[in-house]
Amino acid sequence: MTLVERIQKLKAKKGFTLVELIVVIAILAVLMAILVPTMMGFVEDSRIKSADAAAKQYYDLVKTFVSREEANGRGLKKTVKADLTIKVSNNDGKDADITIGAEALGDTDFEGTGKVADFSKNLETYLEEQLPNAKNGSAAYVMIEDGAVVQSYYSDTDDAVTSEPVFDDDGKNSDGVIIGSSPKVNASE
């Protein structure tokens, strides 16, 4: 085989040139620059919606529990204002262990036979039954006024909702931690 035949054989091989490969890489880079920030926004929005759903779940569960206690003659008096801090730990990876900061109920008056210790323990038990797979390290903050649940907040971080949060951005506090709320609270409110 002569040198000319070899060169013709090499030219006959099909493939991409270096310029073509660089153009394709440049196009992919531009698409990534556009899509990655957009996708990050979708991920953050879904985390906020998930936190809002968890806050709604705590809101509904505590509201149901308060109504049930009232029906059983152990309800909160209508003048009660209390803020409950609910923390979740499940170190064994199985059932959630829920702790309620009952100090907010210290001066609470109950109807009938209700007591602070009973209310807190019964609520812990009820929430553990209803939320056996609650996320480890998460927390909720539930506000009760006039004997009714009025607001709840939820975060995957247990120290993010120890009091009513201030939102700098919808769904995020001043530290950038995502916090769900029910009913929904926006930064502008």
Secondary structure, 3 states (H helix, E strand, C coil): CCHHHHHHHHHHCCCCCHHHHHHHHHHHHHHHHHHHHHHHHHHHHHHHHHHHHHHHHHHHHHHHHHHHHHHCCCCECCCCEEEEEEEEECCCCCCCEEEEEHHHHCCCCECCCCCHHHHHHHHHHHHHHHCCCCCCCCEEEEEEECCEEEEEEEECCCCCCCCCCCEEECCEECCCCECEEECCCCCCC
